[in-house]
Amino acid sequence: IIQEAVETGGKEPTPRALSELINLAREENAAAIFVQKQFPVATAETLAKAINAVVVPLNPLEKNWLENIQTMGDTLAKSLL
């Protein structure tokens, strides 16, 4: 797993930065783009569409954090297989 921020400082990427993210995702054969449920997903959806990937929402702020760790781990594993 390689983590790359789509937004920096809460701002959407510039067209150039988005193009660079698309190229990186293609080079790495990214199959999924993970997003935090609490944030907008429009740019992640654009990125996913450009590379034929899926957008997978995660919620790190669930109340039952222990159960949520398992849920997020399962989600990550299923998305990467």
Helices and strands as residue ranges (DSSP letters): H 15-27, E 32-36, H 42-51, E 54-58, H 65-80
